[in-house]
Amino acid sequence: MDLSKVKLIVSDMDGTLLNSQHQVSSLFFEQFEILKANNIKFVAASGRQYHSILDKLKSIKEDITIVAENGAYVMENEQELFVNAIEEKDIKQLIKVAQQIPNTHIILCGKKRAYFLKDSGTFKNIVTEYYSEYELIDTFEELPKDDFLKIALCHYDGSEANIYPYLKNIEGEWQIKVSGELWVDIALPANHKGNALERIQEQYGITDEETMAFGDYQNDVEMLKKAKFSFAMENAHPDVKKIANYGTLSNNHFGVESVLKQLIEGF
């Protein structure tokens, strides 16, 4: 595997760059400085909120591009590169659909913050890990003033079995992504990490052959297809392992860092 042509690295966060304690390793930050010195660009691409990704990577925030909300919102050094919001009438209709799914929590993912119901109980403990800017609201009947980028749905007993089947009938009209063990995201069809990565590649004149990508779940599939050096984590969903060109260790065994080590050794 000749990594000498790599100019761009893009990594998912949860289950990929972050370990199971939601931490970025000190080794990655050391490696990042070497990558930066060698003019290799780094992109963090996640279903997380922009502010949450920023919190995890604040020490290098001025030198990276952040793809948030699965590609609906792209920021670089506090400058907005791209945003694609869902119309309010569509948000209201999607909320009605989501409310019919038993035992499912709803998060409205806005550009400014995330919104969920005050009577959600301990759900707040989960939300705050992924959405550091949030607001508890009384009802979804009146929408807050914000640009909404996606709707995230959570089921404690598993998203693929307990949420996804209720949404299959609107798949195609909407992008329905199982984005984690507990999560399903509803977004505009064009709002995925692959399209966001393509915009970044075009901006910097970087090709798929010069791109390395890491992911673990189905919301990473389009992104991985845009990289010659696409890596599925050992802990990845089977669908992701099928489409990735390569595999690496799990997120708890420095899977991303082990590949970056190989890249750096070639400098």
N, C-alpha and C positions, 0 to 999 in steps of 0.2 A: 504493500500500500504506500504509494508515493504521495506524501502530504505537502510537498514543497510548493505547490501552487495555491495553497489555501490562503485566502485573503479576508474571509469573513466567517465568523463562528456565531451560530445562533443556538441558544439553549432554552428549552422549557425550564420552568422553575420546580414546581412540586413533583416529587417522584423522580426528578432528574438532577438538577443542580443542587436542590435542597435535600438534605437527609430527612429521615422520618421525624426528626425534631424541628423541622422547618428551618434549618440552619445552613448557611453557606460556609464552606470550610476555609480556614486561613490559607491553606495550600492554594485554593483557587485564586485568592486575591494576590498571592505571590506570583502565580503563573500569569495573571492578567497583566501585571506590570511588564513582564517579558514580552507578552503578545503585543502590548501597546508600543513598546520600544521597537518592535519589528513591524509596525504599521499594519497589524492585523486587527480588524474591526470586530467588536463584540456586541451582540444583540441579545437581550433577555426578552423572551416571548412567552407570555403566560395568559391563562384565563383570569389571573388575579387582576385586581384593581391597580391602576397606575401608582397610586400613593403607596400601596402595599409592596409592590416590586421595588419602588424607590427606597423604602425603609430597609429592605434586605441588602441593597447594593449602594447605600448612600455614600460610601467612601470612594466609589468610582463613578458616581452619577454623572459627572461632567464629561466622561469619556465613552459613554455607551449610548446605544439606542434602546428604548423600551417599547415593546409591543405589548399593550395591555388589552384585557377583555377579549382575548382570542383574535386580535387583529383589528378590532373596531377603533382603536385609539393608539396612535403612534407618536411618541415624544422623543426629542433629542435635546439634551442640555436645556430643559425647561421650555423648549420651543415645540409647538404643535405642528407635526408634519402631516397628520392625517386624522380625520375623525369622520365616522359614518354612523349617524344616529337613526334609530327607528322612529317612525312617525307615531304621534301620541295616540291616534285612533287604533293603530295596530297594537300598541302596547296594551291598551285597554282590552282588546279582544284576546290577546295572548294570556293576560291575567285571568280572564274568565275560563279559558281552557285549563290553565294550571290549577285553578281553584277546584276543579273537578277531580284532581288526582289525589287519592286518599293519603293522609299522613305525610304530605309534602310541604316543605317550607319554601317560600318564594322570596327572592331578592331581586329588586329592581336595581340594575347596575347603571348608575348615572356617571357622567363625566366628572361631576363635582364630588359625589359620594354615593354610597349604596344605601338602599332603603328597604327596611323590613318591618314587620308588625311588632308592636309593643308587647303583645300577648304571646310571643314566641317562646317564652320560658328560657330554658338553657341553650337554645339555638344561638343566642348571642355569643356564647363562648366559642362556637365554631366560626361564626361570621367574622369576628374581630381578627382572626388569624389571617384571613384572606382579604379583608376590607378594612383598612385602618381608618378610613374616613367613612363614617356611616351615620344614619339618622333613623331612630325608631319612630314609626308613624302609626296612627290609629287605624287607618283604613287605606285600601288601594282605590277607593271610589274617586278621590280627588288626587291627581298626580302632583308631586312636587315640581317646582320649576327647575328643570335640568334637561340635559340631552341624554337620552337613554340608549345605551350601547348594546345591552343584552339583558335577558332574564336568566338568572341562575336558579335552578331547582335542586333541593336537597332532600334525600330520603335516608334515614338512619340505617335501614336494612338493605341498602344497595340501590343504586340508580338504574343500572342496566335492566334489572328485573322488575323494579317497582315504579319507575317513571317513564322510561323510554317507550314501553308498549302503548302508553296512552297518547303518545305524540307521533307515532309512525304515520298516522293519516295526514299530518300536515308537513311531513318531511318532503323536501323538494320546494314547496312554497316558502318554507323556512329552513334554516340550517339547524338541525337537531344533533348535538354532539354530546356523547357520554364523555365527560371531561375528567372524571375521577370516580373512585369507588362509590362515593355518595352523591355525585353531581351530574346533572344534565344541563346544558346551556342551550338557550334558544336565541338565534341571532339572524340577521339578514344573510341571505345566501353568499354574498360577496365578502362577508366579514369573517375571514379565517386567517390563520397565521401564514398560510401559503401566499395569499395576495399581499399581505403586509410585507413579507420577505421579498417578494418580487419588486415591490415599490422601492425598497431599500437597495436591492441589487441594481436596479436601474439608476437610482440616484448616484451611486458610487461607481457605476460601470463595472460591476462584478458579476461573473457568470455562475451558473449552477456548478460548473466544474471547479470553481474556486471557492465553493461554499461547503462548510461543515455544519451539521445540525444534529442535535440530541433531543430525544423525546421519549415519552413513556405511555401516553394515552391517545385516544382517538382524535382529540382536538389538535394533535401534532402531525397527523398524517399528511396533510397538504404541504406543510412546512418541510417535512422530511423528503417529499417528492421533489422539492426545489433544490436539493443539495446532493451532489455526487457522493460526498462523504457523509452519509446519513447513518446515524447510530441509534439503535433501540437499546434501552437499558435492560439489564437482566430481569428487572422487575416489571417490564413493560407488558401491556395488554397484548395478547396473541396477534391481533390485527396489526399492531404496530411492528411487531417482529417480522411479519410477513412482507411488509413493504420496505423496511429499512435495508440498506445495502450491507450494513455491518452491525455487530453487537458489541456491547461493552458490559462492564460490571454493573452491579446495582447502585442505586443512589446512596446506599449506606456503606458501599465499599469503593467510593471515589471513582465511579464509572466515567464521569466526564473528565476528571483530573488525570486519570490514567491515559486517556487518549491525548489530552493536551500535553502530557509529558512526552509522548512519542513525537508530537509535532515540534515541541520546543527542542528536543534533542537533535532535530534535523537542521536547526539554524546554524 
